[in-house]
Amino acid sequence: MLLIFAFSDCSRQQGSGGLARLKPCRLPGIDEKLLCGQLTVFENRLTRTGRTIELNVVVLPAFDQKTKAEPLFDLAGGPGAAATESATFYTQQGKEYRRRRDVVLVDQRGTGKSNPLSLPRKKSPQDYLSEMYPVDYVKRLRQTLERRADLTQYTTSIAMNDLDDVRAWLGYDRLNLIGSSYGTRAALVYLRQHPERVCTVTLIGVAPTYLKMPMYHAQAAARAMELLLQQCEQEAPCHEAFPQIRDDWTGVLSQLEREPARVEYSPPDESAPLKLEVQRDIFAEKIRTWMYGREQASRIPLIVHHAAQGDFAPFLREATRPSIPDFIADGMYLSVTCAEDVPFVNQEEAAKLNAGNPFGNYRVFQQTRACSTWPQGKIPPDFRNPVASNVPVLLFSGNMDPVTPPQRGEEVARYLPNGRHVIVPQAGHGFDGLAESECADRIIIEFMEKGEAKDLDVGCLERMVPPPFEQDTTDDRAANGGAGR
C-alpha cells in the first residue's frame, strides 16, 4: 500500500509554486528566456553560522504550466562539473523533457557559479601534457581557495541537503532525479537522505557510493580498451588500416616507458613550432579519457598507430585542446574524493590490482598524493553502504565504459527492487557520439511518465551505434600501416 500511495502522489499536477522567486534570464548561446535565481545556504550546514554560499539555480519551465507534473532535477558529473552547463541540451535536442515538467539545474556547491572551487588558468600545450595534480599546483589551489571556502564542507551528503533546500524553496513537493557519472552517486545519496521526496531516479554510468575512486579506473579502462581493439580487428576498414593495432598499443607504451617522446609540434593556430614532451602515463591517461565518448574513441586506433611509428601529431592535436578534465572544478573534485574515496583505497591492494595494467597505478598515485595535503571532510557512517530503496530506478550502463562498467550498475541494482538495469551495447561513459541518442531520451521520458521501469521498450538501444573508426585520409600504404584505405 505504501508504494501505491507513493506512485499516486507522484501523478498529481504541480502548481507553479515558487517559480515566482526566480527572474527571467538569458544564458550565453540560448535564445530562449529561462528563469534564474540564487538560494543562500550556510557553508557549514551543521553550525548554521559564518560563511554562506549563493547556490546558482536555473529553471527551464515546462511548456504546459497548467497541467505539469513533478520536475526533473539534473545532477552533473565530475565531481566538479556545473549542472547549469546542461541548459543548452534542454533548449534543443532535450526539449521533449519539458513538455510536462520543469527542468531544474542547480550548480552544486563548489561548481559553476556556486562558489566554484577552481582557479582560472590559461593552459599552454605543454600544460595539457603535465601530470594530473602537480604538487605545486595543489598547494597553490588549496592556499587560494581557503581564503573563501572551508574545503571540508563540499561533500556529496552536504550538497544533497542543499538540493533539498532548493526543492522546498521552489515549492515542489516531489521530484524526479537524473544523474550521469558522479551525478549518479549524488542522486543515490539524495535518495537515501530524502526518500519521501523522490518519484523516479535515472542513473547513467553508475558510480556507487563505495566505488573508492580511482582504485578501479585502470581495471575498467583496460576492459574498455580490449573491447575497442577487438572492434577494430573485427571491422574490415579499421583492420586493413591498422593490421597490427594491438602491437602498436603495447609498442608505444613500451617505447614511452623507456623514454618520454620529445617531439616538435606545429599548433593549429600556425604559431611557431613547439618542443613538447609526451610521458607514458600521461599518454595512457589521455587515451583512457577519450574512451568516455565514442566519437573521440573512434580516433584512438589512428592515434595509437601513428604514435607507435614515432608520429605524435594526431595525439597532440587531440591532447592539446580542452577536454573533460578542463570542465571540472579541481578543488571540488578533491574535496569530494579526498573524503569519500581515497581514504578507503588500500595502497598495496591497488598496486597489486593495477600491476601489469596498461593504464597502471597512475591515477591512484596522483590522487593519493594530492589528498595527503588536502583537508578531509567527514562523511556519514553509512555513506559507503549500498543504497536500498523501493523507488523506481532506471540504470543505464555502457558496455564500452572505461570508468563505470556494467558491473557497477548490476551491483547497485541489487538493492533496488523496483529498479531496472539496461546495458547499452556500444555506449561509453554516457551516450556521446552514438547515433539515435534520442532513443535513450524517449525511454527516460516514458519511464518518468509511467513511474515504473519493467515494461519499457528498450529495443532502439541496439540502433545507438558509434561512428566508424577514423582512418588516414591518404592512400599512402606506409602511412596506413601497410594498407590503403
Wavefront OBJ file of the C-alpha trace (Angstrom):
o trace
v 0.000 0.000 0.000
v 2.842 2.391 0.767
v 4.308 2.008 -2.720
v 0.925 2.527 -4.368
v 0.444 5.662 -2.333
v 3.875 6.950 -3.342
v 3.201 6.414 -7.048
v -0.225 8.092 -6.934
v 1.282 11.008 -5.047
v 3.746 11.420 -7.907
v 0.990 11.705 -10.502
v -0.592 14.823 -9.032
v -0.435 18.022 -11.025
v 2.080 20.524 -9.738
v 1.390 24.226 -9.359
v 3.886 26.849 -10.422
v 4.904 27.043 -6.766
v 7.955 29.113 -6.032
v 8.973 29.890 -9.601
v 7.861 33.444 -8.839
v 11.037 33.664 -6.745
v 13.073 33.490 -9.949
v 13.703 36.153 -12.569
v 13.709 35.849 -16.365
v 17.255 35.490 -17.658
v 19.263 34.654 -20.736
v 22.230 32.326 -20.834
v 25.003 32.510 -23.443
v 24.144 30.708 -26.665
v 20.471 30.206 -25.729
v 17.794 32.298 -27.450
v 15.017 31.316 -25.073
v 14.284 33.166 -21.838
v 14.839 30.970 -18.780
v 14.351 31.541 -15.046
v 17.313 32.175 -12.772
v 17.861 32.769 -9.077
v 20.114 32.198 -6.097
v 19.375 30.466 -2.827
v 21.609 31.326 0.106
v 22.734 28.404 2.268
v 25.246 28.176 5.078
v 28.572 26.712 4.021
v 28.598 24.864 7.342
v 25.119 23.380 7.488
v 25.756 21.905 10.946
v 26.597 25.104 12.829
v 24.452 27.314 10.553
v 26.821 30.195 11.231
v 29.515 32.037 9.327
v 30.126 31.959 5.596
v 27.253 31.456 3.169
v 27.071 30.188 -0.419
v 24.792 31.527 -3.137
v 23.569 28.423 -4.959
v 23.096 29.163 -8.653
v 19.700 27.896 -9.860
v 18.365 27.789 -13.435
v 14.868 26.509 -14.249
v 13.763 25.657 -17.769
v 9.965 25.868 -17.418
v 7.577 23.187 -18.634
v 5.767 24.192 -21.820
v 2.424 23.416 -20.167
v 2.481 25.175 -16.804
v -1.168 24.428 -16.012
v -1.069 20.627 -16.047
v 2.619 19.984 -15.418
v 3.924 17.012 -13.434
v 6.806 16.786 -10.969
v 10.036 18.499 -12.047
v 13.236 16.889 -13.271
v 16.410 17.778 -11.354
v 19.551 17.052 -13.408
v 22.703 16.299 -11.378
v 26.076 16.892 -13.044
v 29.098 14.609 -13.163
v 32.709 15.123 -12.181
v 32.620 15.665 -9.296
v 33.146 19.290 -10.221
v 31.033 19.872 -13.341
v 28.306 22.542 -13.345
v 24.712 21.384 -13.762
v 23.723 24.632 -15.490
v 26.002 23.691 -18.404
v 23.201 21.281 -19.418
v 20.786 24.150 -20.119
v 21.601 24.167 -23.832
v 20.627 20.489 -24.147
v 17.194 21.134 -22.633
v 16.549 24.015 -25.029
v 17.492 21.954 -28.074
v 17.561 18.162 -28.502
v 16.279 17.583 -24.950
v 13.239 19.854 -25.296
v 10.790 16.951 -25.024
v 11.699 16.542 -21.336
v 9.947 19.877 -20.764
v 6.621 19.024 -22.336
v 5.113 18.399 -18.880
v 7.976 19.131 -16.485
v 10.136 21.966 -15.287
v 13.826 21.083 -15.577
v 15.824 22.350 -12.606
v 19.598 22.816 -12.794
v 21.447 23.619 -9.570
v 25.190 24.236 -9.604
v 26.283 22.044 -6.699
v 28.309 23.904 -4.069
v 31.875 24.218 -5.348
v 30.890 24.206 -9.036
v 29.689 26.624 -11.729
v 28.551 29.852 -10.078
v 28.053 28.334 -6.614
v 31.425 29.346 -5.095
v 33.433 27.298 -7.619
v 36.489 25.603 -6.137
v 38.727 26.236 -9.116
v 41.497 28.523 -10.313
v 41.152 30.167 -13.707
v 44.277 29.403 -15.688
v 45.323 29.524 -19.290
v 46.951 26.306 -20.414
v 49.886 26.056 -22.763
v 50.227 22.960 -24.972
v 52.768 21.504 -22.510
v 50.357 22.155 -19.610
v 47.903 19.809 -21.289
v 50.619 17.153 -21.123
v 51.501 17.660 -17.460
v 50.573 15.259 -14.664
v 47.084 15.430 -13.188
v 47.885 17.046 -9.826
v 51.371 18.632 -9.710
v 52.420 19.210 -6.095
v 52.892 22.973 -6.519
v 49.509 23.342 -8.221
v 47.639 21.507 -5.445
v 49.410 23.620 -2.828
v 48.535 26.857 -4.647
v 44.957 25.669 -5.217
v 44.440 24.983 -1.514
v 46.023 28.239 -0.367
v 43.931 30.292 -2.779
v 40.607 28.547 -2.140
v 40.931 28.548 1.651
v 40.584 32.323 1.568
v 36.938 31.866 0.569
v 35.998 28.266 1.420
v 36.158 25.646 4.156
v 37.254 22.787 1.929
v 35.789 20.166 4.290
v 32.219 21.374 3.597
v 31.811 20.290 -0.042
v 30.948 16.602 0.260
v 28.055 14.910 -1.532
v 25.901 14.435 1.575
v 26.055 18.140 2.414
v 25.326 19.142 -1.182
v 22.274 16.886 -1.399
v 20.769 18.636 1.626
v 21.360 21.890 -0.273
v 19.444 20.375 -3.176
v 16.505 19.575 -0.945
v 16.510 23.185 0.251
v 16.225 24.276 -3.394
v 13.321 21.859 -3.934
v 11.445 23.333 -0.971
v 12.344 26.925 -1.947
v 10.854 26.398 -5.399
v 7.682 24.914 -3.907
v 7.999 21.376 -5.281
v 6.680 18.553 -3.134
v 8.425 15.759 -5.019
v 10.879 15.436 -7.884
v 12.485 13.160 -10.457
v 16.269 12.829 -10.495
v 18.603 12.163 -13.392
v 22.344 11.854 -12.891
v 25.322 10.952 -15.063
v 28.670 9.699 -13.785
v 29.307 11.289 -10.350
v 25.768 12.666 -10.647
v 24.563 9.080 -10.140
v 26.294 8.965 -6.747
v 24.752 12.319 -5.862
v 21.296 11.036 -6.885
v 21.710 7.885 -4.777
v 22.750 9.967 -1.773
v 19.738 12.264 -2.203
v 17.506 9.185 -2.492
v 18.865 7.846 0.815
v 18.616 11.178 2.634
v 15.227 12.310 1.261
v 13.399 9.173 0.052
v 9.932 10.647 0.555
v 10.697 13.374 -1.997
v 11.656 11.143 -4.936
v 9.324 9.885 -7.690
v 11.872 8.285 -10.038
v 15.646 8.153 -10.464
v 17.565 7.717 -13.745
v 21.249 6.808 -13.484
v 23.633 6.919 -16.475
v 27.133 5.482 -15.920
v 26.625 4.292 -12.347
v 29.151 5.374 -9.674
v 28.253 3.740 -6.334
v 28.919 5.427 -3.000
v 31.525 2.738 -2.223
v 33.469 2.948 -5.514
v 36.766 4.137 -3.973
v 37.603 6.315 -6.974
v 40.082 5.957 -8.673
v 41.083 2.480 -7.465
v 39.298 0.660 -10.296
v 39.817 3.218 -13.082
v 42.691 1.284 -14.689
v 40.850 -2.038 -14.486
v 37.738 -0.595 -16.154
v 39.849 1.189 -18.773
v 41.781 -1.972 -19.683
v 38.468 -3.789 -20.205
v 37.151 -0.984 -22.442
v 40.411 -0.801 -24.414
v 40.314 -4.546 -25.052
v 36.769 -4.229 -26.423
v 37.817 -1.278 -28.584
v 40.793 -3.151 -30.030
v 38.555 -6.153 -30.725
v 36.124 -3.930 -32.607
v 38.928 -2.505 -34.730
v 40.165 -6.027 -35.531
v 36.644 -7.180 -36.449
v 35.761 -4.215 -38.669
v 37.448 -4.654 -42.041
v 38.317 -0.989 -42.769
v 39.939 -0.495 -39.350
v 41.777 -3.822 -39.511
v 43.046 -3.074 -43.019
v 44.241 0.377 -41.985
v 45.849 -0.773 -38.726
v 46.520 -4.525 -39.053
v 48.877 -4.605 -36.052
v 46.887 -2.329 -33.759
v 47.441 -4.499 -30.666
v 51.207 -4.495 -31.243
v 51.042 -0.742 -31.871
v 49.367 -0.223 -28.481
v 51.806 -2.313 -26.465
v 54.709 -0.977 -28.533
v 54.068 2.699 -27.967
v 53.624 2.159 -24.220
v 56.926 0.260 -24.095
v 58.704 2.993 -26.051
v 57.399 5.706 -23.740
v 58.247 3.593 -20.680
v 61.867 3.510 -21.799
v 61.985 7.201 -22.620
v 59.450 10.016 -22.989
v 58.920 11.200 -26.551
v 60.307 14.642 -27.312
v 58.593 15.964 -30.390
v 58.266 19.145 -32.393
v 54.652 20.182 -32.762
v 53.097 22.810 -35.020
v 49.926 24.168 -33.328
v 46.746 24.536 -35.425
v 46.877 28.338 -34.972
v 50.061 28.306 -37.100
v 52.149 29.856 -34.332
v 55.786 28.846 -34.038
v 56.520 25.102 -33.652
v 56.912 23.875 -30.070
v 59.081 21.228 -28.497
v 56.850 19.036 -26.303
v 57.434 16.018 -24.094
v 54.983 13.085 -24.004
v 55.260 10.801 -20.972
v 53.929 7.259 -20.847
v 51.397 7.669 -18.031
v 50.000 10.879 -19.486
v 49.679 9.289 -22.933
v 47.753 6.358 -21.441
v 45.539 8.619 -19.309
v 44.598 10.705 -22.351
v 43.632 7.538 -24.221
v 41.541 6.471 -21.217
v 39.565 9.721 -21.097
v 38.988 9.640 -24.867
v 37.132 6.357 -24.443
v 34.394 8.167 -22.462
v 32.664 9.268 -25.689
v 32.526 7.146 -28.830
v 33.390 9.976 -31.209
v 36.786 10.550 -29.621
v 37.214 6.803 -29.170
v 36.850 6.345 -32.938
v 40.178 8.187 -33.385
v 42.142 6.059 -30.910
v 43.416 3.364 -33.325
v 44.735 6.035 -35.703
v 46.372 7.954 -32.827
v 47.949 4.812 -31.356
v 49.180 3.567 -34.730
v 50.880 6.852 -35.597
v 52.411 7.178 -32.128
v 53.863 3.682 -32.451
v 55.623 4.884 -35.621
v 57.003 7.886 -33.719
v 54.437 10.328 -35.140
v 52.646 12.026 -32.243
v 50.929 14.713 -34.327
v 47.463 13.055 -34.252
v 47.836 12.509 -30.492
v 48.894 16.108 -29.862
v 46.100 17.565 -31.988
v 43.635 15.865 -29.640
v 45.622 16.226 -26.407
v 46.378 19.953 -26.520
v 42.811 21.214 -26.514
v 40.177 21.351 -23.759
v 38.685 18.009 -22.721
v 36.680 16.549 -19.818
v 39.147 17.471 -17.021
v 39.102 21.128 -18.097
v 35.417 21.461 -17.196
v 35.912 20.103 -13.680
v 36.465 22.320 -10.621
v 39.636 20.663 -9.276
v 39.096 21.800 -5.689
v 35.585 20.371 -5.691
v 36.894 17.095 -7.150
v 39.457 16.830 -4.370
v 37.074 17.837 -1.588
v 34.696 15.041 -2.612
v 37.144 12.240 -3.430
v 39.548 13.018 -0.564
v 36.641 12.487 1.852
v 34.588 9.776 0.172
v 37.021 7.638 -1.833
v 40.784 7.935 -1.472
v 40.930 7.286 2.329
v 39.413 3.847 1.674
v 41.889 2.824 -1.042
v 44.255 0.138 0.196
v 47.504 1.199 -1.460
v 49.052 -2.281 -1.523
v 45.866 -3.772 -2.941
v 45.684 -1.043 -5.599
v 49.308 -1.540 -6.626
v 48.738 -5.290 -6.927
v 45.430 -4.852 -8.795
v 46.946 -2.445 -11.328
v 50.305 -4.181 -11.809
v 50.763 -5.034 -15.475
v 47.736 -2.974 -16.446
v 48.435 -0.711 -19.458
v 46.912 2.226 -17.537
v 48.901 1.413 -14.412
v 48.505 2.911 -10.950
v 48.887 6.489 -12.211
v 45.554 7.857 -11.022
v 45.786 6.216 -7.599
v 49.233 7.752 -7.096
v 48.188 11.217 -8.303
v 45.046 11.436 -6.187
v 46.586 9.878 -3.084
v 49.435 12.383 -3.169
v 47.032 15.301 -3.709
v 44.740 14.137 -0.900
v 47.674 13.845 1.504
v 47.764 17.665 1.586
v 44.030 18.369 1.175
v 41.617 18.959 4.098
v 39.420 15.903 4.622
v 35.690 16.354 5.121
v 33.557 13.998 7.196
v 31.022 11.596 5.734
v 28.080 9.892 7.465
v 28.853 6.452 8.986
v 26.580 4.709 6.458
v 27.778 6.684 3.436
v 29.596 3.783 1.771
v 26.777 1.287 2.320
v 24.792 0.365 -0.805
v 21.675 2.494 -1.221
v 18.479 0.437 -0.833
v 15.121 1.819 -1.965
v 11.720 0.817 -3.370
v 11.609 3.959 -5.537
v 11.588 3.148 -9.302
v 15.131 3.478 -10.670
v 16.282 3.129 -14.287
v 20.001 2.394 -14.613
v 21.996 2.661 -17.863
v 25.491 1.230 -18.303
v 27.638 1.485 -21.417
v 29.265 -1.803 -22.368
v 32.318 0.180 -23.546
v 32.511 2.402 -20.438
v 36.152 2.916 -19.331
v 35.313 4.023 -15.770
v 31.912 2.691 -14.589
v 31.428 -0.605 -16.464
v 28.157 -2.601 -16.369
v 29.387 -4.425 -13.265
v 28.699 -1.252 -11.231
v 25.131 -0.932 -12.485
v 24.497 -4.578 -11.618
v 25.815 -4.073 -8.087
v 23.655 -1.016 -7.417
v 20.518 -2.579 -8.964
v 20.611 -5.470 -6.478
v 19.366 -3.148 -3.750
v 16.623 -1.561 -5.863
v 13.677 -3.979 -6.171
v 11.840 -1.532 -8.468
v 14.988 -0.882 -10.483
v 15.895 -1.970 -13.984
v 19.447 -2.125 -15.295
v 19.908 -1.681 -19.041
v 23.240 -2.158 -20.835
v 23.726 -0.057 -23.975
v 25.949 -2.268 -26.201
v 28.003 0.461 -27.888
v 27.934 3.238 -25.264
v 30.967 4.546 -23.447
v 30.549 6.652 -20.308
v 27.200 8.014 -21.436
v 25.691 8.290 -24.895
v 28.083 10.791 -26.522
v 28.958 10.032 -30.129
v 26.230 7.426 -30.708
v 23.605 7.529 -33.452
v 19.954 7.880 -32.390
v 20.816 9.173 -28.913
v 17.205 10.405 -28.759
v 16.289 6.736 -28.200
v 17.588 6.931 -24.626
v 15.730 10.211 -24.056
v 12.448 8.641 -25.197
v 12.941 5.736 -22.791
v 13.713 8.045 -19.863
v 10.701 10.271 -20.551
v 8.412 7.229 -20.796
v 9.887 5.911 -17.525
v 9.083 9.148 -15.711
v 5.559 9.197 -17.152
v 4.820 5.582 -16.168
v 6.625 5.669 -12.844
v 7.969 2.159 -13.407
v 10.728 0.606 -15.476
v 9.744 -3.018 -16.051
v 7.612 -2.652 -19.206
v 9.749 -0.128 -21.074
v 10.586 -0.951 -24.698
v 14.359 -0.554 -24.949
v 14.807 -2.189 -28.369
v 16.021 1.030 -30.002
v 19.199 0.960 -27.876
v 20.612 -1.588 -30.349
v 20.493 1.124 -33.025
v 22.644 3.500 -30.973
v 25.823 2.727 -32.909
v 29.185 4.521 -32.857
v 30.780 6.339 -35.797
v 33.226 4.319 -37.920
v 36.838 4.270 -36.823
v 38.767 7.187 -38.255
v 41.465 6.436 -40.773
v 44.091 8.447 -42.565
v 42.784 10.496 -45.458
v 45.781 9.490 -47.515
v 46.176 6.417 -49.702
v 49.834 6.153 -48.751
v 50.176 2.491 -47.747
v 53.034 3.177 -45.374
v 51.072 5.836 -43.528
v 48.204 3.404 -43.151
v 50.227 0.614 -41.624
v 50.914 -1.125 -44.900
v 47.384 -0.914 -46.260
v 45.499 1.648 -48.274
v 42.097 2.870 -47.185
l 1 2 3 4 5 6 7 8 9 10 11 12 13 14 15 16 17 18 19 20 21 22 23 24 25 26 27 28 29 30 31 32 33 34 35 36 37 38 39 40 41 42 43 44 45 46 47 48 49 50 51 52 53 54 55 56 57 58 59 60 61 62 63 64 65 66 67 68 69 70 71 72 73 74 75 76 77 78 79 80 81 82 83 84 85 86 87 88 89 90 91 92 93 94 95 96 97 98 99 100 101 102 103 104 105 106 107 108 109 110 111 112 113 114 115 116 117 118 119 120 121 122 123 124 125 126 127 128 129 130 131 132 133 134 135 136 137 138 139 140 141 142 143 144 145 146 147 148 149 150 151 152 153 154 155 156 157 158 159 160 161 162 163 164 165 166 167 168 169 170 171 172 173 174 175 176 177 178 179 180 181 182 183 184 185 186 187 188 189 190 191 192 193 194 195 196 197 198 199 200 201 202 203 204 205 206 207 208 209 210 211 212 213 214 215 216 217 218 219 220 221 222 223 224 225 226 227 228 229 230 231 232 233 234 235 236 237 238 239 240 241 242 243 244 245 246 247 248 249 250 251 252 253 254 255 256 257 258 259 260 261 262 263 264 265 266 267 268 269 270 271 272 273 274 275 276 277 278 279 280 281 282 283 284 285 286 287 288 289 290 291 292 293 294 295 296 297 298 299 300 301 302 303 304 305 306 307 308 309 310 311 312 313 314 315 316 317 318 319 320 321 322 323 324 325 326 327 328 329 330 331 332 333 334 335 336 337 338 339 340 341 342 343 344 345 346 347 348 349 350 351 352 353 354 355 356 357 358 359 360 361 362 363 364 365 366 367 368 369 370 371 372 373 374 375 376 377 378 379 380 381 382 383 384 385 386 387 388 389 390 391 392 393 394 395 396 397 398 399 400 401 402 403 404 405 406 407 408 409 410 411 412 413 414 415 416 417 418 419 420 421 422 423 424 425 426 427 428 429 430 431 432 433 434 435 436 437 438 439 440 441 442 443 444 445 446 447 448 449 450 451 452 453 454 455 456 457 458 459 460 461 462 463 464 465 466 467 468 469 470 471 472 473 474 475 476 477 478 479 480 481 482 483 484 485
